């Protein structure tokens, strides 16, 4: 049960976005630039970083959301995302992505945990400075959003199909500020369609 009285029954971060749309807009704008905008990292790789960080933060809603979003955009699907979240050092991902995940894990603990050796390892694996920048910002942004979602006690639906359905909306339309009474782009009722954080 949420710690504050929200003005909708919408779970997770979409309910918080409905509660304070003026703070939602800059957050969704940043998410769209970082997660959906032009990049040498695929949207699936960026969502994988978000899923990994959200899992490390024990944020159930964001972990389930971004696992579904990554799985829908990566050839290895859910199995790959689960492998990465369980053991990134041995998961079947590129050395570059493995190095970026290591940086993201350090950021999740504290920005001060990122070392020059971490950055050098990422560069040696082929990561550009922009990719390193974006991995750090994705990890920092999702750590903040995870704390936002859990700090206000939002609800995480149990049904994995709801997250998979929302993944299709994210892929087709990007991150959006939900509006009470209007279905999201995919046409499903908001209360049953969580949009990820």
N, CA, C and O of each residue as an XYZ file, in Angstrom:
788
protein
N       0.847     -1.190      0.000
C       0.000      0.000      0.000
C       0.884      1.242      0.000
O       1.797      1.344      0.819
N       0.632      2.179     -0.896
C       1.471      3.382     -0.942
C       1.468      4.154      0.374
O       0.474      4.165      1.100
N       2.586      4.794      0.668
C       2.732      5.553      1.911
C       1.965      6.865      1.900
O       1.687      7.431      2.957
N       1.622      7.351      0.712
C       0.832      8.572      0.612
C      -0.426      8.261     -0.192
O      -0.478      7.263     -0.911
N      -1.430      9.108     -0.071
C      -2.671      8.898     -0.807
C      -2.508      9.439     -2.226
O      -2.457     10.647     -2.455
N      -2.427      8.500     -3.168
C      -2.290      8.877     -4.571
C      -3.673      9.079     -5.168
O      -4.666      8.612     -4.609
N      -3.747      9.767     -6.293
C      -5.046     10.082     -6.885
C      -5.433      9.096     -7.986
O      -6.230      9.423     -8.865
N      -4.862      7.873     -7.935
C      -5.237      6.840     -8.891
C      -4.891      5.483     -8.297
O      -4.215      5.396     -7.273
N      -5.356      4.437     -8.942
C      -5.038      3.069     -8.542
C      -3.888      2.509     -9.380
O      -3.592      1.317     -9.303
N      -3.248      3.346    -10.167
C      -2.199      2.901    -11.077
C      -0.964      2.513    -10.265
O      -0.530      3.270     -9.397
N      -0.386      1.318    -10.545
C       0.763      0.856     -9.764
C       2.068      1.501    -10.187
O       2.161      2.126    -11.244
N       3.074      1.336     -9.339
C       4.432      1.738     -9.670
C       4.597      3.205     -9.991
O       3.830      4.053     -9.534
N       5.612      3.489    -10.786
C       5.941      4.881    -11.080
C       4.862      5.610    -11.873
O       4.735      6.824    -11.714
N       4.064      4.930    -12.732
C       3.012      5.689    -13.410
C       2.035      6.342    -12.426
O       1.541      7.441    -12.676
N       1.758      5.667    -11.313
C       0.886      6.273    -10.302
C       1.503      7.525     -9.695
O       0.807      8.498     -9.406
N       2.823      7.486     -9.506
C       3.518      8.670     -8.990
C       3.559      9.776    -10.040
O       3.454     10.957     -9.708
N       3.711      9.394    -11.300
C       3.693     10.384    -12.379
C       2.333     11.071    -12.481
O       2.259     12.275    -12.726
N       1.275     10.318    -12.295
C      -0.066     10.905    -12.310
C      -0.236     11.854    -11.125
O      -0.847     12.915    -11.254
N       0.307     11.468     -9.979
C       0.204     12.287     -8.773
C       0.916     13.632     -8.940
O       0.405     14.663     -8.502
N       2.093     13.625     -9.571
C       2.864     14.866     -9.760
C       3.346     14.965    -11.204
O       4.531     14.767    -11.469
N       2.439     15.270    -12.152
C       2.853     15.308    -13.558
C       3.929     16.350    -13.841
O       4.697     16.208    -14.792
N       3.989     17.389    -13.026
C       5.005     18.422    -13.261
C       6.419     17.894    -12.990
O       7.383     18.400    -13.566
N       6.555     16.883    -12.120
C       7.868     16.250    -11.931
C       8.044     15.074    -12.879
O       9.172     14.675    -13.165
N       6.947     14.517    -13.367
C       7.025     13.383    -14.282
C       7.618     13.780    -15.630
O       8.406     13.028    -16.203
N       7.252     14.936    -16.133
C       7.679     15.333    -17.475
C       9.201     15.343    -17.630
O       9.703     14.741    -18.579
N       9.957     15.996    -16.744
C      11.411     15.971    -16.949
C      12.002     14.571    -16.795
O      13.003     14.247    -17.433
N      11.387     13.739    -15.952
C      11.887     12.374    -15.793
C      11.646     11.541    -17.050
O      12.529     10.795    -17.474
N      10.469     11.659    -17.644
C      10.209     10.901    -18.872
C      11.009     11.466    -20.041
O      11.422     10.718    -20.927
N      11.230     12.776    -20.050
C      12.072     13.360    -21.099
C      13.491     12.791    -21.018
O      14.071     12.413    -22.036
N      14.045     12.733    -19.805
C      15.377     12.170    -19.619
C      15.396     10.689    -20.011
O      16.322     10.236    -20.684
N      14.373      9.937    -19.591
C      14.314      8.510    -19.939
C      14.274      8.313    -21.450
O      14.929      7.409    -21.970
N      13.529      9.130    -22.149
C      13.454      8.998    -23.602
C      14.783      9.298    -24.282
O      15.175      8.591    -25.211
N      15.477     10.330    -23.833
C      16.784     10.654    -24.404
C      17.769      9.521    -24.113
O      18.479      9.060    -25.005
N      17.801      9.088    -22.879
C      18.805      8.125    -22.437
C      18.516      6.703    -22.903
O      19.435      5.971    -23.271
N      17.248      6.309    -22.890
C      16.893      4.913    -23.159
C      16.419      4.665    -24.588
O      16.545      3.552    -25.098
N      15.873      5.702    -25.240
C      15.291      5.511    -26.572
C      15.969      6.340    -27.646
O      15.766      6.100    -28.836
N      16.771      7.312    -27.240
C      17.394      8.210    -28.207
C      18.522      7.556    -28.974
O      18.880      6.411    -28.700
N      19.089      8.279    -29.940
C      20.200      7.751    -30.720
C      21.368      7.352    -29.812
O      21.743      8.089    -28.901
N      21.927      6.183    -30.079
C      23.026      5.679    -29.258
C      23.679      4.513    -29.975
O      23.047      3.832    -30.782
N      24.955      4.288    -29.673
C      25.629      3.086    -30.171
C      25.303      1.881    -29.307
O      25.624      0.752    -29.676
N      24.667      2.103    -28.157
C      24.112      1.001    -27.368
C      22.670      0.813    -27.814
O      21.939      1.791    -27.970
N      22.256     -0.424    -28.019
C      20.882     -0.663    -28.451
C      19.914     -0.345    -27.316
O      20.321     -0.329    -26.155
N      18.641     -0.090    -27.626
C      17.653      0.080    -26.549
C      17.616     -1.132    -25.615
O      17.454     -0.981    -24.404
N      17.766     -2.324    -26.174
C      17.773     -3.521    -25.327
C      18.941     -3.534    -24.366
O      18.778     -3.910    -23.205
N      20.125     -3.131    -24.825
C      21.295     -3.082    -23.937
C      21.099     -2.053    -22.835
O      21.464     -2.287    -21.683
N      20.523     -0.916    -23.193
C      20.288      0.130    -22.184
C      19.243     -0.324    -21.171
O      19.375     -0.061    -19.976
N      18.210     -1.004    -21.650
C      17.199     -1.535    -20.721
C      17.789     -2.643    -19.843
O      17.381     -2.810    -18.693
N      18.742     -3.395    -20.382
C      19.401     -4.432    -19.592
C      20.158     -3.808    -18.422
O      20.119     -4.328    -17.307
N      20.841     -2.701    -18.673
C      21.526     -1.989    -17.584
C      20.507     -1.541    -16.540
O      20.743     -1.674    -15.339
N      19.376     -1.011    -16.999
C      18.330     -0.563    -16.058
C      17.782     -1.732    -15.248
O      17.581     -1.606    -14.040
N      17.539     -2.864    -15.897
C      17.030     -4.042    -15.187
C      18.039     -4.537    -14.161
O      17.674     -4.893    -13.041
N      19.312     -4.557    -14.552
C      20.373     -5.019    -13.664
C      20.487     -4.127    -12.429
O      20.549     -4.623    -11.304
N      20.515     -2.833    -12.637
C      20.619     -1.894    -11.511
C      19.374     -1.979    -10.624
O      19.491     -1.972     -9.399
N      18.195     -2.059    -11.224
C      16.954     -2.139    -10.442
C      16.911     -3.406     -9.608
O      16.438     -3.388     -8.471
N      17.407     -4.515    -10.168
C      17.487     -5.753     -9.398
C      18.456     -5.626     -8.234
O      18.166     -6.088     -7.130
N      19.598     -5.006     -8.471
C      20.573     -4.805     -7.384
C      20.004     -3.911     -6.281
O      20.378     -4.035     -5.115
N      19.104     -3.017     -6.661
C      18.460     -2.139     -5.675
C      17.223     -2.775     -5.034
O      16.556     -2.144     -4.214
N      16.919     -4.018     -5.406
C      15.752     -4.734     -4.870
C      14.444     -4.000     -5.121
O      13.513     -4.093     -4.322
N      14.372     -3.267     -6.236
C      13.143     -2.561     -6.583
C      12.306     -3.484     -7.464
O      12.572     -3.617     -8.659
N      11.307     -4.115     -6.881
C      10.540     -5.140     -7.572
C       9.835     -4.585     -8.816
O       9.919     -5.184     -9.888
N       9.152     -3.466     -8.685
C       8.421     -2.902     -9.814
C       9.364     -2.588    -10.974
O       9.113     -2.997    -12.108
N      10.441     -1.868    -10.696
C      11.360     -1.466    -11.769
C      12.114     -2.669    -12.331
O      12.373     -2.733    -13.532
N      12.462     -3.611    -11.479
C      13.150     -4.808    -11.954
C      12.263     -5.605    -12.904
O      12.711     -6.022    -13.972
N      11.007     -5.817    -12.518
C      10.086     -6.549    -13.388
C       9.818     -5.773    -14.682
O       9.780     -6.358    -15.764
N       9.634     -4.468    -14.566
C       9.375     -3.642    -15.750
C      10.529     -3.723    -16.734
O      10.331     -4.043    -17.906
N      11.726     -3.434    -16.263
C      12.856     -3.308    -17.181
C      13.402     -4.659    -17.615
O      14.054     -4.757    -18.654
N      13.145     -5.698    -16.837
C      13.435     -7.048    -17.326
C      12.575     -7.322    -18.552
O      13.069     -7.825    -19.560
N      11.293     -6.993    -18.468
C      10.392     -7.193    -19.614
C      10.785     -6.308    -20.786
O      10.748     -6.753    -21.933
N      11.164     -5.051    -20.515
C      11.516     -4.127    -21.587
C      12.794     -4.594    -22.293
O      12.886     -4.541    -23.519
N      13.779     -5.054    -21.509
C      15.025     -5.556    -22.100
C      14.763     -6.847    -22.865
O      15.229     -7.009    -23.992
N      14.023     -7.757    -22.260
C      13.763     -9.066    -22.882
C      13.087     -8.911    -24.236
O      13.369     -9.666    -25.167
N      12.197     -7.937    -24.343
C      11.470     -7.725    -25.597
C      12.366     -7.175    -26.702
O      11.984     -7.180    -27.872
N      13.567     -6.695    -26.332
C      14.429     -6.039    -27.317
C      15.795     -6.707    -27.482
O      16.658     -6.201    -28.200
N      15.982     -7.843    -26.813
C      17.250     -8.562    -26.924
C      17.021     -9.956    -27.485
O      16.030    -10.599    -27.137
N      17.911    -10.440    -28.344
C      17.728    -11.774    -28.921
C      17.622    -12.881    -27.875
O      16.911    -13.862    -28.092
N      18.308    -12.742    -26.758
C      18.264    -13.777    -25.715
C      17.046    -13.725    -24.823
O      16.853    -14.616    -23.996
N      16.208    -12.693    -24.970
C      14.963    -12.581    -24.205
C      15.155    -12.626    -22.701
O      16.200    -12.236    -22.179
N      14.136    -13.104    -22.017
C      14.123    -13.121    -20.546
C      15.262    -13.953    -19.987
O      15.844    -13.602    -18.961
N      15.585    -15.053    -20.653
C      16.667    -15.917    -20.160
C      17.978    -15.144    -20.070
O      18.701    -15.264    -19.081
N      18.287    -14.360    -21.084
C      19.516    -13.567    -21.065
C      19.479    -12.540    -19.942
O      20.463    -12.380    -19.220
N      18.364    -11.846    -19.785
C      18.272    -10.827    -18.732
C      18.475    -11.473    -17.363
O      19.186    -10.931    -16.517
N      17.859    -12.615    -17.148
C      18.010    -13.306    -15.860
C      19.450    -13.762    -15.641
O      19.950    -13.705    -14.518
N      20.123    -14.217    -16.704
C      21.524    -14.606    -16.580
C      22.382    -13.409    -16.193
O      23.239    -13.510    -15.315
N      22.151    -12.284    -16.846
C      22.930    -11.083    -16.539
C      22.685    -10.640    -15.105
O      23.632    -10.310    -14.391
N      21.439    -10.629    -14.677
C      21.132    -10.174    -13.319
C      21.711    -11.110    -12.263
O      22.077    -10.666    -11.175
N      21.796    -12.405    -12.576
C      22.325    -13.375    -11.618
C      23.856    -13.389    -11.593
O      24.458    -13.505    -10.526
N      24.485    -13.271    -12.770
C      25.935    -13.424    -12.847
C      26.466    -12.729    -14.101
O      26.768    -13.396    -15.091
N      26.582    -11.407    -14.074
C      27.004    -10.685    -15.282
C      28.395    -11.069    -15.772
O      28.684    -10.954    -16.963
N      29.246    -11.516    -14.878
C      30.610    -11.871    -15.279
C      30.635    -13.083    -16.208
O      31.567    -13.238    -16.997
N      29.617    -13.945    -16.121
C      29.595    -15.153    -16.937
C      28.422    -15.198    -17.917
O      28.250    -16.192    -18.622
N      27.625    -14.154    -17.971
C      26.480    -14.118    -18.890
C      26.990    -13.954    -20.327
O      28.044    -13.357    -20.546
N      26.244    -14.481    -21.303
C      26.682    -14.398    -22.701
C      26.409    -13.025    -23.330
O      25.548    -12.879    -24.197
N      27.165    -12.029    -22.869
C      27.086    -10.687    -23.442
C      28.484    -10.298    -23.909
O      29.470    -10.948    -23.560
N      28.556     -9.251    -24.687
C      29.858     -8.808    -25.210
C      30.749     -8.321    -24.065
O      30.250     -7.880    -23.030
N      32.072     -8.401    -24.254
C      32.981     -7.855    -23.237
C      32.691     -6.379    -22.931
O      32.796     -5.940    -21.786
N      32.325     -5.621    -23.975
C      32.003     -4.203    -23.756
C      30.815     -4.052    -22.819
O      30.871     -3.278    -21.863
N      29.745     -4.784    -23.084
C      28.560     -4.670    -22.234
C      28.863     -5.169    -20.822
O      28.375     -4.599    -19.846
N      29.660     -6.224    -20.708
C      30.039     -6.728    -19.381
C      30.784     -5.642    -18.594
O      30.549     -5.463    -17.399
N      31.686     -4.917    -19.274
C      32.438     -3.851    -18.607
C      31.525     -2.697    -18.213
O      31.697     -2.105    -17.148
N      30.556     -2.374    -19.067
C      29.607     -1.302    -18.729
C      28.706     -1.711    -17.572
O      28.352     -0.875    -16.740
N      28.335     -2.979    -17.509
C      27.539     -3.482    -16.369
C      28.343     -3.396    -15.081
O      27.781     -3.109    -14.024
N      29.647     -3.638    -15.149
C      30.488     -3.511    -13.956
C      30.516     -2.063    -13.472
O      30.470     -1.801    -12.270
N      30.589     -1.139    -14.406
C      30.541      0.281    -14.034
C      29.181      0.611    -13.430
O      29.106      1.305    -12.416
N      28.110      0.121    -14.041
C      26.762      0.372    -13.515
C      26.616     -0.185    -12.103
O      25.989      0.451    -11.255
N      27.182     -1.355    -11.835
C      27.115     -1.946    -10.491
C      27.847     -1.067     -9.486
O      27.386     -0.888     -8.359
N      28.982     -0.523     -9.896
C      29.726      0.371     -8.999
C      28.916      1.629     -8.702
O      28.838      2.065     -7.554
N      28.311      2.211     -9.741
C      27.487      3.414     -9.547
C      26.323      3.117     -8.616
O      25.986      3.936     -7.762
N      25.704      1.947     -8.774
C      24.567      1.570     -7.931
C      24.946      1.606     -6.451
O      24.130      1.964     -5.601
N      26.180      1.235     -6.156
C      26.648      1.281     -4.759
C      26.984      2.716     -4.353
O      26.542      3.196     -3.309
N      27.765      3.389     -5.187
C      28.171      4.779     -4.952
C      28.970      5.234     -6.162
O      29.791      4.482     -6.688
N      28.733      6.454     -6.599
C      29.510      6.974     -7.706
C      31.011      6.906     -7.434
O      31.813      6.775     -8.358
N      31.378      6.997     -6.164
C      32.790      6.960     -5.808
C      33.404      5.583     -5.975
O      34.626      5.444     -5.913
N      32.583      4.562     -6.185
C      33.093      3.200     -6.386
C      33.626      2.980     -7.795
O      34.348      2.013     -8.038
N      33.276      3.874     -8.736
C      33.793      3.743    -10.095
C      35.262      4.155    -10.083
O      35.617      5.239     -9.621
N      36.111      3.263    -10.604
C      37.554      3.537    -10.589
C      38.072      3.814    -11.998
O      37.408      3.533    -12.996
N      39.266      4.367    -12.042
C      39.932      4.570    -13.328
C      40.149      3.233    -14.022
O      40.104      3.160    -15.250
N      40.387      2.170    -13.248
C      40.560      0.835    -13.829
C      39.260      0.345    -14.472
O      39.296     -0.294    -15.524
N      38.117      0.638    -13.852
C      36.821      0.256    -14.440
C      36.641      0.922    -15.803
O      36.216      0.290    -16.770
N      36.971      2.203    -15.856
C      36.812      2.960    -17.103
C      37.810      2.464    -18.142
O      37.466      2.328    -19.316
N      39.048      2.194    -17.718
C      40.052      1.681    -18.651
C      39.635      0.320    -19.201
O      39.846      0.040    -20.381
N      39.046     -0.528    -18.357
C      38.597     -1.850    -18.806
C      37.473     -1.714    -19.826
O      37.423     -2.460    -20.804
N      36.579     -0.771    -19.599
C      35.489     -0.548    -20.554
C      36.040     -0.044    -21.885
O      35.613     -0.496    -22.947
N      36.974      0.879    -21.829
C      37.588      1.384    -23.067
C      38.329      0.259    -23.798
O      38.245      0.147    -25.021
N      39.051     -0.568    -23.047
C      39.798     -1.675    -23.661
C      38.855     -2.676    -24.326
O      39.229     -3.348    -25.287
N      37.622     -2.771    -23.803
C      36.619     -3.671    -24.380
C      35.866     -3.025    -25.540
O      34.992     -3.652    -26.139
N      36.201     -1.775    -25.859
C      35.596     -1.116    -27.013
C      34.557     -0.066    -26.700
O      33.948      0.482    -27.619
N      34.330      0.239    -25.413
C      33.339      1.252    -25.051
C      33.860      2.651    -25.352
O      35.026      2.960    -25.105
N      32.994      3.477    -25.880
C      33.330      4.883    -26.114
C      33.071      5.679    -24.838
O      32.427      5.197    -23.906
N      33.578      6.891    -24.818
C      33.319      7.750    -23.656
C      31.827      8.046    -23.513
O      31.322      8.132    -22.394
N      31.121      8.202    -24.623
C      29.675      8.449    -24.544
C      28.965      7.230    -23.954
O      28.049      7.383    -23.146
N      29.374      6.029    -24.346
C      28.756      4.824    -23.784
C      29.040      4.710    -22.287
O      28.163      4.315    -21.518
N      30.252      5.051    -21.873
C      30.589      5.039    -20.439
C      29.743      6.079    -19.719
O      29.182      5.798    -18.659
N      29.649      7.268    -20.282
C      28.802      8.321    -19.709
C      27.378      7.817    -19.530
O      26.792      7.949    -18.455
N      26.827      7.238    -20.592
C      25.425      6.820    -20.549
C      25.203      5.667    -19.577
O      24.164      5.617    -18.919
N      26.157      4.738    -19.472
C      26.026      3.649    -18.501
C      25.980      4.213    -17.076
O      25.189      3.766    -16.245
N      26.836      5.196    -16.810
C      26.829      5.832    -15.476
C      25.497      6.542    -15.234
O      24.906      6.417    -14.162
N      25.032      7.282    -16.232
C      23.787      8.035    -16.040
C      22.577      7.099    -15.936
O      21.670      7.359    -15.146
N      22.550      6.028    -16.713
C      21.451      5.059    -16.587
C      21.444      4.482    -15.180
O      20.393      4.414    -14.541
N      22.610      4.066    -14.691
C      22.682      3.489    -13.344
C      22.273      4.504    -12.278
O      21.571      4.159    -11.328
N      22.707      5.744    -12.433
C      22.350      6.786    -11.457
C      20.858      7.108    -11.523
O      20.195      7.233    -10.494
N      20.338      7.242    -12.748
C      18.920      7.571    -12.900
C      18.035      6.469    -12.321
O      17.077      6.753    -11.603
N      18.355      5.215    -12.633
C      17.505      4.146    -12.130
C      17.659      3.932    -10.641
O      16.703      3.523     -9.983
N      18.820      4.192    -10.095
C      18.940      4.140     -8.636
C      18.025      5.174     -7.996
O      17.364      4.889     -6.997
N      17.986      6.373     -8.568
C      17.077      7.405     -8.065
C      15.617      6.963     -8.227
O      14.830      7.048     -7.284
N      15.264      6.491     -9.425
C      13.870      6.093     -9.672
C      13.466      4.900     -8.817
O      12.324      4.829     -8.363
N      14.380      3.964     -8.590
C      14.089      2.832     -7.706
C      13.754      3.320     -6.301
O      12.828      2.818     -5.664
N      14.504      4.290     -5.829
C      14.260      4.822     -4.482
C      12.956      5.631     -4.440
O      12.266      5.649     -3.421
N      12.634      6.282     -5.525
C      11.366      7.020     -5.641
C      10.189      6.054     -5.536
O       9.264      6.273     -4.754
N      10.232      4.997     -6.321
C       9.149      4.001     -6.351
C       9.009      3.306     -4.998
O       7.902      3.183     -4.473
N      10.127      2.853     -4.434
C      10.061      2.099     -3.175
C       9.913      3.012     -1.966
O       9.304      2.629     -0.966
N      10.467      4.216     -2.053
C      10.363      5.146     -0.930
C       8.936      5.579     -0.653
O       8.613      5.981      0.465
N       8.074      5.499     -1.670
C       6.665      5.844     -1.491
C       5.771      4.608     -1.460
O       4.545      4.717     -1.479
N       6.400      3.427     -1.410
C       5.647      2.193     -1.199
C       4.674      1.851     -2.314
O       3.582      1.353     -2.040
N       5.042      2.104     -3.565
C       4.110      1.828     -4.662
C       3.903      0.319     -4.821
O       4.680     -0.490     -4.314
N       2.854     -0.029     -5.527
C       2.460     -1.425     -5.721
C       3.090     -1.953     -7.011
O       3.156     -1.252     -8.021
N       3.552     -3.214     -6.952
C       4.088     -3.894     -8.139
C       3.151     -5.049     -8.483
O       3.059     -6.007     -7.715
N       2.457     -4.981     -9.613
C       1.562     -6.077     -9.992
C       2.316     -7.401    -10.118
O       3.508     -7.422    -10.423
N       1.609     -8.493     -9.881
C       2.213     -9.823     -9.949
C       2.272    -10.370    -11.367
O       3.173    -11.149    -11.679
N       1.346     -9.992    -12.230
C       1.174    -10.613    -13.534
C       2.272    -10.183    -14.516
O       2.306     -9.021    -14.920
N       3.182    -11.109    -14.912
C       4.248    -10.739    -15.846
C       3.727    -10.270    -17.203
O       4.399     -9.503    -17.893
N       2.543    -10.723    -17.586
C       1.985    -10.316    -18.885
C       1.748     -8.811    -18.938
O       1.818     -8.214    -20.013
N       1.470     -8.195    -17.803
C       1.251     -6.743    -17.781
C       2.534     -5.994    -18.139
O       2.498     -4.995    -18.858
N       3.666     -6.484    -17.633
C       4.951     -5.849    -17.930
C       5.337     -6.083    -19.396
O       5.882     -5.194    -20.051
N       5.051     -7.281    -19.901
C       5.339     -7.583    -21.305
C       4.507     -6.697    -22.222
O       4.999     -6.226    -23.247
N       3.244     -6.470    -21.855
C       2.368     -5.602    -22.647
C       2.920     -4.170    -22.643
O       2.948     -3.505    -23.678
N       3.355     -3.707    -21.477
C       3.887     -2.350    -21.399
C       5.179     -2.219    -22.191
O       5.473     -1.154    -22.734
N       5.950     -3.298    -22.259
C       7.177     -3.256    -23.054
C       6.863     -2.902    -24.500
O       7.607     -2.156    -25.137
N       5.773     -3.432    -25.011
C       5.400     -3.131    -26.399
C       5.039     -1.657    -26.562
O       5.338     -1.059    -27.595
N       4.393     -1.063    -25.546
C       4.093      0.375    -25.592
C       5.372      1.210    -25.576
O       5.500      2.186    -26.315
N       6.315      0.813    -24.723
C       7.581      1.545    -24.624
C       8.321      1.471    -25.965
O       8.835      2.476    -26.455
N       8.367      0.267    -26.551
C       9.059      0.093    -27.828
C       8.417      0.958    -28.911
O       9.115      1.584    -29.708
N       7.102      0.988    -28.934
C       6.387      1.710    -29.991
C       6.336      3.218    -29.767
O       6.397      3.991    -30.723
N       6.221      3.643    -28.493
C       5.916      5.051    -28.230
C       6.854      5.747    -27.250
O       6.710      6.947    -27.018
N       7.804      5.030    -26.675
C       8.703      5.630    -25.699
C       8.042      5.801    -24.342
O       6.930      5.333    -24.099
N       8.754      6.479    -23.481
C       8.259      6.731    -22.126
C       7.314      7.928    -22.169
O       7.606      8.935    -22.814
N       6.176      7.813    -21.478
C       5.168      8.869    -21.498
C       4.642      9.136    -20.097
O       4.674      8.269    -19.224
N       4.163     10.342    -19.907
C       3.473     10.679    -18.661
C       2.041     10.182    -18.808
O       1.319     10.658    -19.685
N       1.605      9.228    -17.966
C       0.225      8.750    -18.082
C      -0.768      9.823    -17.661
O      -0.453     10.697    -16.854
N      -1.958      9.744    -18.210
C      -3.028     10.683    -17.889
C      -4.196      9.882    -17.330
O      -4.602      8.884    -17.926
N      -4.736     10.303    -16.200
C      -5.869      9.607    -15.592
C      -7.039      9.599    -16.562
O      -7.408     10.629    -17.126
N      -7.615      8.417    -16.745
C      -8.799      8.302    -17.584
C      -8.513      8.045    -19.041
O      -9.428      7.764    -19.815
N      -7.240      8.139    -19.432
C      -6.887      7.850    -20.828
C      -6.023      6.607    -20.862
O      -5.098      6.483    -20.058
N      -6.298      5.679    -21.773
C      -5.431      4.499    -21.869
C      -4.082      4.894    -22.440
O      -3.977      5.886    -23.162
N      -3.032      4.111    -22.114
C      -1.732      4.380    -22.718
C      -1.782      4.098    -24.212
O      -2.801      3.644    -24.732
N      -0.693      4.366    -24.889
C      -0.672      4.258    -26.346
C      -1.147      2.909    -26.862
O      -1.751      2.844    -27.933
N      -0.889      1.831    -26.129
C      -1.292      0.505    -26.565
C      -2.756      0.218    -26.387
O      -3.232     -0.828    -26.827
N      -3.497      1.120    -25.748
C      -4.936      0.980    -25.630
C      -5.417      0.202    -24.421
O      -6.616     -0.039    -24.289
N      -4.512     -0.199    -23.531
C      -4.923     -0.945    -22.349
C      -5.230      0.025    -21.210
O      -4.642      1.105    -21.155
N      -6.123     -0.329    -20.312
C      -6.418      0.547    -19.172
C      -5.174      0.767    -18.328
O      -4.390     -0.156    -18.111
N      -4.998      1.987    -17.857
C      -3.815      2.313    -17.077
C      -3.651      1.424    -15.871
O      -2.539      0.980    -15.585
N      -4.711      1.153    -15.163
C      -4.583      0.422    -13.918
C      -3.990     -0.957    -14.128
O      -3.459     -1.546    -13.186
N      -4.067     -1.488    -15.341
C      -3.493     -2.799    -15.590
C      -2.260     -2.734    -16.469
O      -1.753     -3.769    -16.902
N      -1.778     -1.550    -16.734
C      -0.644     -1.408    -17.639
C       0.443     -0.551    -17.009
O       0.428      0.672    -17.149
N       1.401     -1.193    -16.303
C       2.443     -0.404    -15.627
C       3.445      0.146    -16.617
O       3.956     -0.602    -17.450
N       3.737      1.426    -16.551
C       4.800      1.960    -17.387
C       6.029      2.073    -16.520
O       5.977      2.607    -15.411
N       7.119      1.576    -17.022
C       8.326      1.433    -16.221
C       8.950      2.717    -15.793
O       8.716      3.789    -16.351
N       9.769      2.564    -14.759
C      10.558      3.652    -14.264
C      11.984      3.397    -14.596
O      12.849      4.208    -14.264
